[in-house]
Amino acid sequence: MTGLGRALRGEWYAWTRRRSVRLAVAFVFGVGALRVVLARVTAGMFGSDGAAHANFWPRFAQGSRDGILLAELLALVILAGALPREVGLGAARDPLTRRVSRSAFLMARACAAALLPVALAVGAVLGAWLAAAALYDGGHIVSPGFGGDAGVQAQFETWTAELGLTPAKVAEWNELAQDTTSEEAFAKLGIEPFELPSEFYDYVPFLVFRETEVRAEVLGALLRGIAPLVALGLFALALSALLAGPALAIGLAVGVVLFFGVFLAPELQDKAWWVFADWLPGMGHESPLHKAGMIADGYSDVAPTEAAALVAGRAGAWAGSALFLILSLFAFRRKRL
């Protein structure tokens, strides 16, 4: 087995057994699920908290984003502090005495640094998915009708439930019936014909977005978050190789990402597209997941992300990853152990 193979095997063994990593996975999973549960509870109690649409996709996007935000912070803390702490304790010398070069050791650590933020994000997404699937149904995103009488609204909901119709299905029928006849709409949707009572006309919901559109936006946003998350992990690794103290490395890593992604990026606008922190799914100013969540929640005035911005963001994230990796190798080869 080559030195890199031994180093990768050692990294896998160490990272899968670290208590901090296990706790981080549990935390992000719990936060992703808890955010969905809180949206359900607060919407039921107060009808607020942005949970206007009782639908799987907006709540899944909301829970995923909050869970991934925590995942990003935990990844910075774990990765930025690991190497300085190991060097200080002498633990980094151990693999280097077993025919593992510094370059092989650092490349194996880089693989772990690239994968950890993505793995934590997957944990958050899984927690949000399971909670949203348990508490919400999917379907189209709909808005309530114009009627304002709570009693009539309750009667309308009872009537649709007796017919086995969801609000999304009624809204889709209503939209199709505008362009065709009701009979054609019934046939196209494969539902039994019904006669809508006149007192319910103002309570028929409106279709805002079709589920296929919303699903594509949310899942696409999650995929676009992979490159920035990889860059985040390698950025933390670079600081850990450059700085001697774990507290300094952690503080600088968290401070730089928060300062840029939250405060500076909105001021720089299109000049920030090339920096990975602008596109982080949790805390990034241009977070595609945030926009997808707003679209899933029925906001029809959300401006689509420019194609040039997406290209710049993807190129910037991968270029930044390469730069951080080179910087890490250069710094660690000259680091006194």
C-alpha positions in Angstrom: 0.0 0.0 0.0 1.3 3.4 -0.9 1.9 6.2 1.6 -1.2 8.0 0.3 -3.3 4.9 0.7 -2.1 4.4 4.3 -2.8 8.1 5.0 -6.3 7.8 3.6 -7.0 4.7 5.6 -5.8 6.4 8.7 -7.9 9.5 8.1 -11.0 7.4 7.5 -10.4 5.5 10.7 -9.8 8.6 12.8 -12.6 10.8 11.4 -15.3 8.0 11.6 -14.4 7.5 15.3 -14.1 11.1 16.5 -16.7 12.1 19.0 -16.8 15.6 17.7 -17.8 14.4 14.2 -20.5 12.1 15.6 -22.0 14.9 17.7 -21.9 17.3 14.8 -23.8 14.8 12.6 -26.4 14.4 15.4 -26.7 18.1 15.9 -27.3 19.0 12.2 -29.7 16.1 11.8 -31.6 17.3 14.8 -31.7 21.0 13.8 -32.9 20.1 10.3 -35.7 18.1 11.7 -36.5 20.4 14.6 -36.8 23.4 12.2 -39.5 21.6 10.3 -41.3 20.6 13.4 -41.2 24.2 14.8 -42.6 25.5 11.5 -45.5 23.1 11.9 -46.2 24.0 15.5 -45.9 27.7 15.1 -48.1 27.7 12.0 -50.7 25.7 13.8 -50.6 28.0 16.8 -50.2 31.4 15.3 -50.4 31.0 11.5 -47.1 32.7 11.2 -43.3 32.0 11.0 -43.3 32.1 7.2 -45.1 28.7 7.2 -47.9 30.0 5.0 -47.9 27.0 2.8 -48.5 23.6 4.5 -46.5 21.8 1.9 -43.5 19.4 2.0 -41.2 21.4 -0.3 -41.0 24.8 1.4 -40.7 23.3 4.8 -38.0 20.8 3.6 -36.0 23.7 2.1 -36.4 25.7 5.3 -35.2 22.9 7.5 -32.4 22.0 5.2 -31.0 25.5 5.1 -31.0 26.0 8.8 -29.4 22.6 9.4 -26.8 23.3 6.7 -26.0 26.7 8.3 -25.1 24.8 11.5 -23.2 22.2 9.5 -21.0 25.0 7.9 -20.1 26.5 11.2 -19.3 23.1 12.8 -17.2 22.1 9.8 -15.1 25.3 10.2 -14.7 24.7 13.9 -13.7 21.0 13.6 -11.4 21.4 10.5 -9.7 24.6 11.4 -8.8 23.5 14.9 -7.9 19.8 14.2 -4.4 20.2 12.6 -3.0 22.8 15.0 -4.2 20.8 17.9 -2.6 17.6 16.5 0.6 19.4 15.8 0.7 20.8 19.3 0.0 17.4 20.9 2.6 15.7 18.7 -0.1 13.5 17.1 0.7 14.6 13.6 4.2 13.1 13.9 2.8 9.6 14.4 1.7 8.9 10.8 4.8 10.6 9.4 7.0 8.1 11.1 5.3 5.2 9.3 6.5 5.8 5.7 3.8 8.5 5.1 5.2 11.7 3.6 3.9 15.1 4.5 2.3 15.5 1.1 0.5 12.2 1.4 -0.7 13.1 4.9 -1.9 16.5 3.8 -3.7 15.1 0.7 -5.5 12.6 2.8 -6.5 15.4 5.3 -7.6 17.5 2.3 -10.0 14.6 1.2 -11.5 14.6 4.7 -11.8 18.4 4.7 -13.6 18.4 1.4 -16.0 15.6 2.4 -16.8 16.6 6.0 -18.9 19.7 5.2 -20.8 17.8 2.5 -21.4 14.9 4.9 -22.7 17.2 7.6 -25.0 18.9 5.0 -26.4 15.5 4.0 -27.2 14.8 7.6 -29.1 18.1 7.8 -31.0 17.4 4.6 -31.9 13.9 5.7 -33.3 15.2 9.0 -35.3 17.9 7.3 -36.6 15.4 4.7 -37.8 12.8 7.2 -39.5 15.5 9.4 -41.2 17.1 6.4 -42.3 13.8 5.0 -43.9 12.9 8.3 -45.6 16.2 8.8 -46.5 17.5 5.3 -47.8 16.3 2.0 -46.2 17.3 -1.3 -48.1 18.6 -4.3 -48.4 22.0 -6.0 -47.9 25.2 -4.1 -51.3 26.9 -3.7 -52.7 30.1 -2.1 -56.0 30.4 -0.3 -59.0 31.8 -2.1 -60.5 35.3 -1.5 -63.1 34.1 1.0 -62.7 35.4 4.5 -65.4 33.6 6.5 -63.7 31.0 8.7 -66.9 29.0 9.0 -67.4 28.7 5.3 -63.7 27.9 4.9 -64.1 25.0 7.3 -67.1 23.8 5.4 -65.2 24.0 2.1 -62.3 22.0 3.6 -64.7 19.3 4.9 -66.4 19.1 1.5 -63.1 18.6 -0.4 -62.0 16.0 2.2 -65.2 14.0 1.7 -64.5 14.0 -2.0 -60.9 12.9 -1.4 -59.4 16.1 -3.0 -56.4 18.0 -1.7 -56.2 21.8 -2.0 -53.5 21.3 -4.6 -55.7 19.1 -6.7 -58.6 21.6 -6.5 -56.3 24.4 -7.4 -55.0 22.5 -10.4 -58.6 21.7 -11.5 -59.5 25.4 -11.1 -56.6 26.5 -13.4 -57.4 23.9 -16.1 -61.1 24.8 -16.0 -60.2 28.4 -16.9 -58.8 27.2 -20.3 -61.0 24.2 -20.9 -64.3 22.9 -19.8 -64.7 21.4 -16.3 -65.4 17.9 -17.9 -62.0 18.1 -19.8 -60.3 19.2 -16.6 -61.8 16.2 -14.7 -60.7 13.8 -17.4 -57.2 15.2 -17.6 -56.7 15.0 -13.8 -58.3 11.6 -13.5 -60.8 12.6 -10.8 -64.5 12.0 -10.4 -66.6 15.0 -11.6 -68.2 17.2 -9.0 -70.4 20.2 -8.8 -68.8 23.1 -7.0 -71.4 24.8 -4.7 -71.8 28.5 -5.4 -71.0 29.4 -1.8 -67.5 27.9 -2.2 -66.5 29.9 -5.3 -64.4 32.4 -3.3 -62.7 29.7 -1.3 -61.2 27.7 -4.2 -57.3 28.0 -3.8 -55.1 29.3 -6.6 -52.2 27.4 -8.0 -49.0 29.4 -7.6 -46.3 26.9 -8.6 -46.4 23.3 -9.9 -44.6 20.7 -7.8 -42.3 19.8 -10.7 -41.0 23.4 -10.8 -40.5 23.6 -7.0 -38.9 20.2 -6.7 -36.4 21.0 -9.5 -35.5 24.4 -7.8 -35.0 22.9 -4.4 -33.0 19.8 -5.4 -31.0 21.8 -7.9 -30.1 24.3 -5.2 -28.8 21.5 -3.0 -26.6 20.2 -5.8 -25.2 23.7 -6.5 -24.2 23.9 -2.8 -21.7 21.1 -3.1 -18.9 23.1 -4.7 -19.0 25.9 -2.1 -19.1 23.4 0.8 -16.0 21.6 -0.6 -14.3 25.0 -0.8 -15.3 25.8 2.7 -13.6 22.6 4.0 -10.4 23.3 2.2 -10.4 26.9 3.3 -10.5 25.7 6.9 -7.8 23.3 6.2 -5.6 26.0 4.7 -5.9 28.1 7.8 -5.2 25.1 10.0 -1.9 24.6 8.1 -1.0 28.2 8.2 -1.7 29.1 11.8 -0.2 27.5 14.9 -3.0 28.0 17.5 -6.4 26.2 17.2 -8.3 29.1 18.7 -6.8 31.6 16.2 -7.5 29.3 13.3 -11.1 28.6 14.3 -11.8 32.3 15.1 -10.3 33.5 11.8 -12.1 30.8 9.7 -15.5 31.6 11.2 -15.0 35.3 11.2 -13.9 35.5 7.6 -16.7 33.4 6.3 -19.4 35.2 8.3 -18.0 38.6 7.5 -17.9 38.0 3.8 -21.0 35.8 3.3 -23.3 37.9 5.6 -22.0 41.4 5.6 -19.6 42.2 2.8 -21.1 40.2 -0.1 -24.4 42.3 -0.3 -22.3 45.4 -0.7 -20.0 43.9 -3.4 -23.0 42.5 -5.4 -21.7 40.9 -8.6 -18.1 41.3 -7.5 -18.7 38.7 -4.8 -19.9 36.0 -7.2 -16.4 34.6 -7.5 -16.0 33.9 -3.7 -17.3 30.6 -2.4 -18.7 32.1 0.8 -21.3 34.1 -1.3 -22.8 30.8 -2.5 -22.9 28.7 0.7 -26.3 27.1 1.0 -26.6 28.0 4.7 -25.2 31.5 5.2 -24.3 32.7 1.7 -25.8 35.9 0.5 -26.6 34.4 -2.9 -27.7 31.1 -1.4 -29.6 29.1 -4.1 -31.3 27.2 -1.4 -32.7 30.3 0.2 -34.1 31.5 -3.1 -35.5 28.0 -3.9 -37.2 28.0 -0.4 -38.8 31.4 -1.1 -40.1 30.1 -4.5 -41.4 27.0 -2.8 -43.2 29.2 -0.2 -45.1 30.9 -3.0 -43.1 34.1 -3.5 -43.6 34.7 -7.2 -41.5 37.9 -7.2 -38.1 36.2 -6.5 -35.6 37.2 -9.2 -34.0 34.2 -10.8 -30.2 33.9 -10.4 -28.3 35.2 -13.5 -26.7 32.6 -15.6 -23.4 34.5 -15.5 -23.6 34.5 -11.7 -24.0 30.7 -11.6 -21.0 30.2 -13.9 -18.9 32.6 -11.8 -19.9 31.0 -8.5 -19.1 27.5 -9.7 -15.8 28.5 -11.2 -14.9 30.5 -8.2 -15.7 27.7 -5.8 -13.5 25.2 -7.7 -10.7 27.7 -8.3 -10.8 28.6 -4.6 -10.6 24.9 -3.7 -7.5 24.4 -5.8 -5.9 27.5 -4.3 -6.6 26.4 -0.7 -5.2 23.0 -1.4 -2.0 24.3 -2.9 -1.6 26.8 0.0 -2.2 23.9 2.5 0.5 21.8 0.9 3.0 24.6 0.8 2.4 25.6 4.4 2.4 22.1 5.9 5.6 21.1 4.1 7.4 23.9 5.9 5.6 23.5 9.2 7.7 22.6 12.2 6.2 19.5 13.9 
